[in-house]
Amino acid sequence: MSKLLITALFMFLVATGCYDPAKVIITNGLEDRNIEYVYVSSGSEEEWGTSNLPDWKVLQPGESHEITVLPDTYDLQVVDQYGKTYTVWDIEIETEDYEWIVAPSDMD
């Protein structure tokens, strides 16, 4: 499904009150590494798609990035400045915000 169609569907559902969105808050808890890519994918997807972090932005240690999502099950992945990946799987997000503080123990 194209990003434009997904965005339009998201806006329609929020505007009609069918779903209350929540935020995924990703915080860089890595002491000495920047996060360069952030991926949020529905648990039913087989590919990560494009990064949810703008090309011009990196998350330095302690910084956070918010992504608005609809209730669903999500997989989350970030990539640090050295290309190392950190992933959490099958995160159920309803109407409350979810914060992932990326830790060295999350490295794949």
N, C-alpha and C positions, 0 to 999 in steps of 0.2 A: 504494500500500500504506500502511496507517495506521501512524503512529509506534509505537503499542502493539504491533502485529503485528511490525514490524521489530525492536523492542527484544526481544520474546519470542524471535524467531528467533535474534537475536544471542546472547542468554543461553544458549539451548539449544546452539548450535554451540560456544560457548566451554566450557560445562559438559561436553559430550561429547568435547571434545578434537579436534573436526573441524577447527577453525581456531584459530590463535593470533592474538589481536588485536595490533595495533600502535597507536602513538599518532601523531597528527598534532599537532605542536607549532607554534603560530603565534606568532611574536615580533614585536612592533611595533618595526621598525627605522626608523620615520619620526621624524625629530628633533623636529618641532614640531606633530604631529597625533596626536590620539587615534583609536583604532579603535573604532567603535561597533557594528559588525555583522560576524560571521564566518560564512561559508557553506562547507560541505563537501558536495559532491554527487557521487554516482557518475557516472562519465563517460558512462553510458548515459542519465542523466536529462536532461530538457529544461528543468527549472525548478530554481531554487535551494532552494526550500522556506523553512523558518524559520531564523532565525539560531541558531547553536550557542553564542552568547554570551548569558548571562542578561541580561534587560532591565536589571537594576540595575548591570551591570558594563560598564566601558569599559577598553580596554587603553591605558594611557599608554605613552609611549616607553620601551622597554626591558622592558616587561612581556610575559608569555607566557600562552597559554591552550592546554590540552591537550584533545584529542578522541580517544576510543578508536574504532578502525575495524577492520573485517575486511579481509583482503587483497582488493584490487580496484584499479581505476584511478579516480582522483578528480580533480575540478576544485575549486580553492580560490579563494574570493573574500572580500575584506574591504572594508568601507566606512568611510571616515574621517569625522570630525566635520563636514566640509564637503560630504559626499555624493559624494566622489570614490571610484571603485572601483579596486581592484588585484586582478589575477587571474593565476593560473597554471593551465595546462590539462594534462590527461592525465598526472597524477603517479601512477606505479606504486608502490603500497605493498604490500609483502609482510609479513614478520614483524618487520622492523626499523622503528624509529621514523623519522619524517620531520619535519624542522624546516624551516619556511619563515620566513625573516627578511624581513618585508615591507619593501621598499625603494622609494624614490621612482621608480626606473626601472620598477617593476612597475605603475605607474599606467596604466589603460586609456586 
